[in-house]
Amino acid sequence: MSLQNDIESIVKSVGLELYDAVIVSEHEETIYRVSIISTEIEDGKRQSVTLDTCVELTHMISPLLDVAPPVSGEYRLEVGTAGIERKLVNIGHFKKSIGERVALRYLGKEKIRGVLTKVEGSTLFIESDDATVKVNFNDVIKAKTYFEW
């Protein structure tokens, strides 16, 4: 079993979903960033995750990383939510964002904003201005979720 699968199991054990686990460098520091999201959606919005839950997950994941570190050398573990506005990098991110507002650029300079209604294979379905637009995931250059205030 891979480290990511082990972390995913831990996250699921507290009723949440793993959004991403990445290694980043910020200010000459290596960070192993674990991003989580709630599995519960109410009134079309994903429920929030508390700081206490993030701390609890940090304590649960840390011993695993003592045995199987994600990188060699020093690093810092950071567990937090993926956020309301987040980048969509892979097809899994899109699947986890169904029902949310997305903004994306595809096929060069084409842009679209709307609600991601479904993902079938590599096709994204976005409801925008009373029309459903189909976009192939492989044509997406940049995408993110957004919150309308």
MOQUI-V39311 format. One record per pair of residues at least 6 apart in sequence whose ideal C-beta (glycine too) atoms are under 7 Angstrom apart, sorted by the first residue. I is the first residue (numbers start at 1). GAP is how many residues later the second one is. D is the distance in Angstrom with one decimal. If there is no record, write none. Layout:
i=I gap=GAP d=D
i=I gap=GAP d=D
This chain:
i=3 gap=65 d=5.3
i=3 gap=67 d=6.2
i=4 gap=17 d=5.5
i=6 gap=58 d=5.8
i=7 gap=11 d=6.2
i=7 gap=14 d=5.7
i=7 gap=27 d=6.2
i=7 gap=54 d=5.9
i=7 gap=57 d=7.0
i=8 gap=10 d=4.4
i=10 gap=47 d=6.9
i=10 gap=50 d=5.1
i=10 gap=51 d=5.8
i=11 gap=6 d=6.6
i=11 gap=7 d=4.6
i=11 gap=25 d=5.6
i=11 gap=46 d=6.5
i=14 gap=39 d=6.5
i=14 gap=42 d=6.7
i=14 gap=43 d=6.5
i=15 gap=24 d=6.4
i=16 gap=20 d=4.9
i=16 gap=21 d=6.8
i=16 gap=22 d=6.1
i=16 gap=23 d=6.4
i=16 gap=33 d=6.4
i=17 gap=19 d=6.7
i=17 gap=20 d=5.2
i=17 gap=22 d=5.1
i=17 gap=79 d=6.7
i=18 gap=18 d=6.1
i=19 gap=16 d=4.3
i=19 gap=17 d=5.9
i=19 gap=18 d=4.8
i=19 gap=63 d=4.0
i=19 gap=77 d=6.3
i=20 gap=15 d=4.5
i=20 gap=62 d=6.7
i=21 gap=13 d=4.9
i=22 gap=11 d=5.4
i=23 gap=7 d=6.6
i=23 gap=9 d=5.7
i=23 gap=47 d=6.1
i=23 gap=48 d=5.7
i=24 gap=7 d=5.1
i=24 gap=9 d=5.7
i=29 gap=47 d=6.3
i=30 gap=41 d=6.0
i=30 gap=43 d=6.8
i=30 gap=44 d=6.7
i=30 gap=45 d=4.2
i=31 gap=44 d=6.5
i=31 gap=45 d=5.1
i=31 gap=47 d=5.2
i=32 gap=38 d=4.6
i=32 gap=39 d=6.8
i=32 gap=43 d=5.2
i=32 gap=45 d=5.3
i=32 gap=46 d=7.0
i=33 gap=45 d=4.8
i=34 gap=27 d=6.4
i=34 gap=45 d=4.7
i=35 gap=45 d=6.4
i=35 gap=46 d=6.7
i=35 gap=47 d=4.2
i=36 gap=13 d=6.1
i=36 gap=21 d=6.8
i=36 gap=43 d=6.9
i=36 gap=45 d=6.0
i=36 gap=46 d=6.8
i=37 gap=9 d=6.1
i=37 gap=44 d=6.5
i=37 gap=45 d=5.1
i=37 gap=59 d=6.4
i=38 gap=8 d=5.4
i=38 gap=9 d=4.2
i=38 gap=10 d=6.7
i=38 gap=11 d=5.4
i=40 gap=7 d=4.2
i=41 gap=6 d=6.9
i=41 gap=58 d=6.5
i=44 gap=55 d=5.9
i=49 gap=32 d=4.8
i=54 gap=25 d=4.9
i=54 gap=26 d=5.5
i=57 gap=22 d=4.8
i=58 gap=19 d=6.2
i=58 gap=21 d=4.6
i=61 gap=16 d=6.6
i=61 gap=18 d=6.5
i=62 gap=15 d=6.0
i=65 gap=12 d=6.2
i=84 gap=61 d=7.0
i=84 gap=63 d=4.6
i=85 gap=59 d=6.2
i=85 gap=60 d=5.7
i=85 gap=61 d=5.4
i=85 gap=62 d=5.7
i=86 gap=58 d=6.4
i=86 gap=59 d=5.5
i=87 gap=57 d=5.2
i=88 gap=6 d=5.5
i=88 gap=9 d=6.2
i=88 gap=14 d=6.7
i=88 gap=55 d=4.1
i=88 gap=56 d=6.0
i=88 gap=57 d=6.7
i=91 gap=28 d=6.8
i=91 gap=31 d=6.5
i=91 gap=46 d=5.4
i=94 gap=22 d=6.5
i=94 gap=25 d=5.2
i=94 gap=30 d=5.9
i=94 gap=43 d=6.8
i=95 gap=24 d=5.1
i=97 gap=19 d=5.6
i=97 gap=48 d=5.5
i=98 gap=18 d=5.5
i=98 gap=19 d=6.9
i=98 gap=20 d=6.1
i=98 gap=21 d=6.5
i=99 gap=16 d=6.9
i=100 gap=16 d=6.0
i=100 gap=45 d=5.0
i=101 gap=14 d=5.7
i=101 gap=44 d=6.4
i=101 gap=45 d=5.2
i=101 gap=47 d=6.0
i=102 gap=12 d=6.9
i=102 gap=14 d=4.7
i=102 gap=24 d=6.4
i=102 gap=41 d=6.1
i=102 gap=43 d=5.6
i=103 gap=10 d=4.6
i=103 gap=41 d=5.8
i=103 gap=43 d=5.2
i=104 gap=8 d=5.9
i=104 gap=31 d=7.0
i=104 gap=36 d=5.5
i=104 gap=38 d=6.6
i=104 gap=39 d=3.7
i=105 gap=6 d=5.2
i=105 gap=36 d=4.8
i=105 gap=37 d=4.7
i=106 gap=29 d=5.3
i=106 gap=33 d=4.5
i=106 gap=34 d=4.9
i=106 gap=35 d=5.9
i=107 gap=32 d=5.0
i=112 gap=14 d=5.8
i=112 gap=16 d=5.6
i=112 gap=21 d=5.7
i=113 gap=15 d=6.4
i=114 gap=12 d=4.4
i=114 gap=13 d=5.1
i=114 gap=14 d=3.1
i=115 gap=11 d=6.8
i=115 gap=12 d=4.7
i=116 gap=8 d=6.4
i=116 gap=10 d=5.7
i=117 gap=8 d=4.8
i=117 gap=9 d=6.9
i=117 gap=10 d=5.1
i=117 gap=15 d=6.9
i=118 gap=7 d=4.7
i=122 gap=14 d=5.8
i=122 gap=15 d=4.3
i=122 gap=16 d=6.2
i=123 gap=11 d=5.5
i=123 gap=13 d=6.1
i=124 gap=11 d=4.7
i=124 gap=13 d=6.0
i=125 gap=7 d=5.6
i=125 gap=9 d=5.9
i=126 gap=7 d=4.9
i=126 gap=9 d=6.5
